Amino acid sequence: MDNLIKNEKNILKGIFILSGLVLIAVIVLGMLPRADHVPDFVKSLPTLNAFLNGMCSILLIASYYFIRKKDIQTHKKLNLVTFVLSSLFLLSYVTFHSFGIETKFPADNPIRPLYLIILISHIILAAVVLPLVLLSFYYGLTNKVAAHRKLTRFSFPIWLYVTVTGVIVYLMISPYYGF
């Protein structure tokens, strides 16, 4: 029993360390200077990211539908696919921003305040959701159903919000990409 408790503490510690490292990496990426040369494939990554976020949104809604229907196996499969797509998104996001590319929404655009509200809430909740999703997965995969349900009441809507607003942010900023 002590080994199980110690193992769980190590897993939880690993989840928070990984989440912290991802957050630090994203912050550092925001400080990188623009690369002298940006490969052509990098220019398509924002579109890929929006597609991945959109697919994750659809899969999260489908997963919710299937768990409400008590189809646990389909729910698990959809969440695993969503997790893989979100991981691919993260890799693509890091790759894109490693080139120091920054696009600003025009200051004179009348919807800039709306854009900034969506963007800031998206960024903050994206930082919050990673450990929640990892914990939700851990509880779900280890069959700790009560803890999984309790946590997903928060992680699901936040994750869904982050994926949906990721697409919205892309649609709002994409006309201003200057590749």
C-alpha positions in Angstrom: 0.0 0.0 0.0 2.8 2.4 0.8 4.3 1.7 -2.6 1.0 2.6 -4.3 0.8 5.9 -2.4 4.5 6.7 -3.1 4.0 5.8 -6.8 0.9 8.0 -7.0 2.7 10.9 -5.4 5.5 10.5 -7.9 3.1 10.5 -10.8 1.3 13.6 -9.4 4.7 15.3 -8.9 5.6 14.4 -12.5 2.4 15.9 -13.8 3.1 19.2 -12.1 6.7 19.3 -13.1 5.9 18.6 -16.8 3.1 21.2 -16.7 5.6 23.7 -15.2 8.2 22.9 -17.8 5.8 23.4 -20.7 4.7 26.7 -19.2 8.3 27.9 -18.9 9.0 26.8 -22.4 6.1 28.7 -23.8 7.1 31.8 -21.9 10.7 31.5 -23.2 9.4 31.1 -26.7 7.7 34.4 -26.4 11.0 36.1 -25.8 12.9 34.6 -28.7 14.1 37.0 -31.5 12.8 36.4 -35.0 14.8 33.9 -36.9 16.7 35.1 -40.0 15.2 32.3 -42.0 11.7 30.8 -41.5 11.2 27.5 -43.4 8.2 27.4 -45.6 6.6 24.6 -43.7 6.5 26.8 -40.5 4.2 29.2 -42.3 1.5 26.6 -42.5 1.7 25.6 -38.8 -0.9 28.2 -37.5 -3.4 26.7 -39.9 -2.5 23.2 -38.8 -2.8 24.4 -35.1 -6.3 25.7 -35.8 -7.3 22.5 -37.5 -6.0 20.4 -34.6 -7.8 22.6 -32.1 -11.0 22.4 -34.1 -10.7 18.6 -34.2 -10.1 18.5 -30.5 -13.2 20.6 -29.9 -15.3 18.2 -31.9 -13.8 15.1 -30.3 -14.3 16.6 -26.8 -18.0 17.2 -27.5 -18.3 13.7 -28.9 -16.6 12.2 -25.9 -19.0 14.1 -23.6 -21.9 12.7 -25.6 -20.6 9.1 -25.3 -20.0 9.3 -21.6 -23.5 10.6 -21.1 -24.7 7.5 -23.0 -22.5 5.4 -20.7 -20.3 4.2 -23.6 -17.1 4.3 -21.6 -14.9 2.6 -24.2 -15.8 5.1 -27.0 -15.4 7.9 -24.4 -11.8 6.7 -23.6 -10.9 6.2 -27.3 -12.1 9.7 -28.2 -10.2 11.2 -25.3 -7.0 9.4 -26.2 -7.2 10.6 -29.8 -7.9 14.1 -28.5 -4.9 13.9 -26.2 -2.7 12.8 -29.1 -4.0 15.7 -31.3 -3.5 18.1 -28.4 0.1 16.8 -28.0 0.7 17.3 -31.8 -0.7 20.8 -31.4 1.7 21.6 -28.6 4.7 20.3 -30.7 3.5 22.4 -33.7 2.9 25.5 -31.5 6.4 25.2 -30.0 8.0 24.7 -33.4 6.2 27.7 -34.9 7.1 30.0 -32.0 10.7 28.8 -31.8 11.3 30.9 -34.9 10.3 34.0 -33.0 7.4 34.8 -35.2 5.1 37.4 -33.6 1.9 38.8 -35.2 0.1 41.7 -33.6 -3.5 42.5 -34.0 -3.8 46.1 -35.3 -4.2 48.7 -32.6 -6.7 50.7 -34.7 -9.0 47.7 -35.3 -12.3 48.3 -33.4 -12.6 44.7 -32.3 -9.1 44.6 -30.8 -10.5 44.7 -27.2 -12.6 41.6 -28.0 -9.6 39.9 -29.6 -7.5 40.6 -26.5 -10.1 39.4 -24.1 -10.4 36.1 -26.0 -6.6 35.8 -26.4 -5.8 36.5 -22.8 -8.4 34.2 -21.4 -7.2 31.5 -23.9 -3.6 31.9 -22.8 -4.4 31.8 -19.1 -6.7 28.8 -19.3 -4.3 26.9 -21.6 -1.7 27.2 -18.9 -4.2 26.0 -16.3 -5.7 23.1 -18.3 -2.6 21.0 -18.9 -2.2 19.7 -15.4 -6.0 19.3 -15.1 -6.1 17.2 -18.3 -3.1 15.1 -17.3 -4.7 14.5 -13.9 -8.0 13.7 -15.5 -6.3 11.2 -17.7 -4.4 9.6 -14.8 -7.6 9.2 -12.8 -9.5 7.8 -15.8 -6.8 5.4 -16.9 -6.3 4.1 -13.3 -10.0 3.7 -12.9 -10.4 6.2 -10.1 -13.8 7.1 -11.4 -14.9 9.4 -8.5 -11.8 11.5 -8.7 -12.0 11.5 -12.5 -15.6 12.7 -12.5 -14.9 15.4 -9.9 -11.9 16.8 -11.8 -13.4 16.6 -15.3 -16.2 18.9 -14.2 -13.5 21.6 -14.4 -11.0 20.2 -16.9 -13.6 19.4 -19.7 -15.2 22.9 -20.0 -11.8 24.5 -19.7 -10.2 22.3 -22.3 -13.1 22.8 -24.6 -13.0 26.6 -24.2 -9.2 26.5 -24.9 -9.7 24.5 -28.1 -12.6 26.6 -29.4 -10.9 29.9 -28.6 -7.7 28.6 -30.2 -9.7 28.5 -33.5 -11.3 31.8 -32.9 -7.9 33.5 -32.1 -6.5 32.0 -35.3 -9.4 33.2 -37.4 -9.1 36.7 -35.9 -5.3 37.0 -36.3 -4.7 35.1 -39.5 -5.3 38.0 -41.9 -2.4 39.8 -40.2 0.3 37.2 -40.6 3.1 38.7 -42.5 5.0 35.8 -43.9 
